[in-house]
Amino acid sequence: MPNYKKTFDGVYEEMGRVVIGQHEVIEQVLAALLSNGNALLEGYPGLAKTLLIKTLAELMELKFSRIQNTPDLMPSDITGTYIIEDQGNKRAFKFHPGPIFANMVLADEINRATPKTQSALLEAMQEKQVTVGNTTFKLDLPFFILGTQNPIEQEGTYPLPEAQADRFLLKIKVDYPSYEDELEIATKYSGDQKTPKLRPVVSKSALLTMQEHSRQVPIAADVKEKVVKLIMLTRTEKTLIEYGASPRASISLILAGKARALMSGRNYVSLDDIRAMALPVLRHRIILNFESERKGLTTDEAIRQLMAKVK
């Protein structure tokens, strides 16, 4: 299996010319792409979520589209619709594809769309296809949906249903930058700004090959057992958690661990890979009980407590 560390070092280097800091967020988004999964990014406005995803699409030569979710957005605004067109002496219906027909789709403020519109994304996320009327259209691979949501605004939002949240491989938290990073951001983007010409690092076909190689990364039996024990703890540890994670979480954590190992240039999954990916894999898949919420315990803190119990 090829060593991809140099390739991903190149991705980080090029990303650093546009996005300051956010190394962990970039790593987790790349892990989702290598695992052929979707990611949900949660963070306050102005933290370069859109810029990060758009830049990544450019570096990987992927077709990018952006869906700005609003309460009046209709499913057909996403999937596309049939329009009557004149063809010579007759009229015929012709399908006009919507913004979902891209390689990397940014669903901005996904929790602002109504549940009916959110459900239009479900088929695309899971089956990599879209059904309009009686016709099913296959989406061009690789295909990813990267949703963003704002954690502070509750008015005019529709929380993602558990079934849809579970379709996201990772829930990635985007935090404020450090003092040094913010100083660099303020200096870079308040001066004579010239958009840097980025160098594509990974081609579309190379990314598809990397996805195949990511699944082939070996994982030791004892590491796999620890993953399953952790997921099962989310269902049995009733002192912390009301509803635990499904078997899809076990699969997701192993796949995300394999992707992180591949990016690091290792040909095996380490416990560090599992620890690093456990939070983004699990934080949207568990629901804390009343006692945990009363104590002000966060989902991440509960996951860390469970990880400490898995020897």
N, C-alpha and C positions, 0 to 999 in steps of 0.2 A: 504493500500500500504506500502511495507517495506521501512525503512529509509536506504538509501544507502550512507549516508555521511561517515560512518566509512570505507566502501569499497573503496570509492574514495580517502579518506585520505591515505589509504594503497597504492593506485596506485601512488599518489604524492610522498609518502615516498620512495617507491622503485625506481621511476623514478629519484628522487634526488640523488640516489647512482651512477647514470651514467650521467644524464643530469643536469648541474648546471644552476639554474635560469629557465627562460622561463616559469614561472608558467601560465601566461595568454595564451601563445601559446598552452601549454598542455591542459588547460581547454577548449579552443576552438576546438582543435582536438577531445577531448572526447565528446564535445557537438555534433559534426558532426557524430561521431560513434553512439551515443545514438539516434540521429534523423534519422539514417539509410541513411545518406547523404555522399557526397564526399566533399573533401576539397582541396583547392589550397593554397600552402604555398609559399609566395614570400619573398625572402631574399637573402642577399649577400652570396657568397661561404664561407664555414667554420663555419657556425652558428649552426651546429649539427642537421640540418633538417632530414637527413637520419638516423642518430643515434637515434633521438627522435622517429621516426616512427617504426624503427626496434625494439627498446626497448619496445615500447607500444605493438607491436604484441607479443613479448615474454611474457609480463605480462598477456596477455589475451589468451594465448595458441592458437593464430591464425596462420595459414599458411601464411608466408610472401614471397613475391617475388618482385624483383626490375627490372624495365625496364629502361635501359639507353637510352633515346631518342637521336637519331642522324638524320641528314637529309637523310641518306640512309636506314633508318629503314623501313621495309615493313609491311603492315597490318598483313600478315601471321606470321611475327616474333613475334607478340603479341598474336594473336588468336590461332595459331597452324596451322598445315597443314596435308594433307593426304600423306602418304609415301607408296610406293609399297614394300611389304614384301613377302618373300617366306613362304608359309604355306604348307608343304608336297610337293606334286607334282604340286601345282598351286601357282599363285601369286595373291595377293589381296591388296586392299588399306586399310591401317590402319591409324586411326587418332592419331596424336601425339599432345597433348595439349600444348599450349604456356604458357608463364608466367602469362597470365591473369587469369589462373585457380588457384587462391589462395584466401585467405580471405581478406588479406590486401596487395594491390598492390601499390608499390611506383613507380609512373611515373616520373622519375628524369628528370629535364630540359625538361618538356613537350612541351615548345614552340620551341624546336629545331627540333621536328619531322615535317614532311610535313603535310598539311591539310588532305591529303588522309589517312595518318596513324593516325592522331588525331581523324578522324571520326570513326576509328575502335574502339576507346574507347567509343564512344557515346552510342552504344547499350548496352554495358556492364554497363555503368554508370547509365543509365535510366531503362533498362529492366531487369538487372541482368541475362543476357543471351548473348550467342555469336552464330552467324550464320556463318558457314563455308560451302560453296557450298550450298547444299539444306538441310543441317541438322542444327538444332538449339540445342545447348547444354546449359542446365541450369547451372548457377554458384552456387557453394557451399555457403550457407549463414552462417554467415553474410559476406557481400562482400562490400569492400570500395576501391575506388581509391583515393589516396592522391598524387596530382601532385605538383611538385616543379618548380619554375621558378626564373631566375636571373633577377633582375630589371635593371641591368646596361648594359648588352651586347645586342646590337641590331643586330650586324652583324651575319648572319647565323641563325636568328630566324624567326619564323612564328607566329605572334600574334594569340592568340586563337580566333576563331570566336565567336561572341556574343552568338550564340545558344549554343555553347559548354561551354563557360564561365558561362552561366546561369544554366548549369547542376550541377555546383559546389554549394553546399549549402553555403559554407563559403569561403571567400578569407582571409587568415590569414597572417598578416605581421610579419615577424621574424626580430626583431631589434638586434642591437649589445648589448652585455651584459653590465651590470654596471661595474664600476671599481672593486668593491669587488668580483663580480662573475667572472670577467675575471682573477683576481689574483688567485682565487681558481681553475679555469680551468687550468691556466698555471702551477700551482703547482701540480695538480692532474695528468695531462697528460704529464708532462715532467720528472716525477720521475720514480721510480720502479713500473711500471703500472701492476697491477693484475686485470684481468677482474672479477668484482664482480658476484657472483652466485645469480641471481635474483630469487625471489619467485613469482610464478604465483599467481595473486590476483583475477582475474575474469576468469571463464571458458567460452568456446564458447557458451554453452547452457544458462549460466547465463546472458551473454551479450544480447542474443536474448530476454530473459525475460525482461531485463531492457529496451530494445527498446519498447516493448509493454507497460510497465509501464510508460515510458516517455510520450507516446501519451495520457495517461489517466490523467496526471497532470491537475487539473482544472485551467482555466484562466477566470478571471472576465470579464464581458461584457465591462466595461469601459476601461480595459487594451487592450482588443481586438480592440475596436473602435479606440484607440490611435494608434495602429499598422497600421490599415487601413488608418487612416488620414495621417500618416507619409509617407506611400507608395504612396498615391494619391498626396501628396505634391511634390514628385519627378517628377510627370508628369505635374503638373500645374505651378510650380515655374520656369518659363522660364527665369527669371533674372539670374539664376544660372545654370540650367540644360537643355541640348538640348534634351536628351532622358531619360525618367524615367524608373522605374522598373515595371515588370509585376506582375500579381496576384501571381505568384510563389514566389515572394519576401515576400508577406504577410504570406503565408503558412510557408515559411522557417523561418521567424523571430519568429513566434509563436512556431514552433517546437523547434528552438534553445533555446528560452526562457524557454520552458518546460524542456528541457534537463538540462539546467543550474540549474533550481529549483530542479530537482531530485538529481543532484550531491551535492547540498547544503543541502540536507535533508529536504527541504520544500515541503509541499503538495499543493502549489499554486504558480502561476507565479507573480512575483513582477515587478514593473516598472524598478527596478535596473537590472533585468534579461534582459528586453527589451533594455535598454540603453547599457548594456554591449555587446549585440549581434548585435545591429543595424549596427555598422561599418563593421564587417566581412561579414554580410549578404548583405549589400548594395554596398560596395565599388567597386565591379566588375559588378554591374548591372545598373549603371548610367553613362551617358556620359556628361561631363561638356560642356557648350557652349563656344564660342570663347572668350567672354568677361571675363568669369571666368578664363580661361586659360591665357589670357593676363595679368590678375592681379596676376597670380601665385598661384591661389587658388587650394588647393589639394582636392581630392574627399572626404577625411575624414572631412576636414573643412566644406565643403558644407553640408555634412550629419549632422554635429553638428549644423549648422545654422538652418536646417530644424527641427531638434529635439527640438530646443529652441522655435520654433513657435508652436509646438503641446503642448498645455497647459495640 
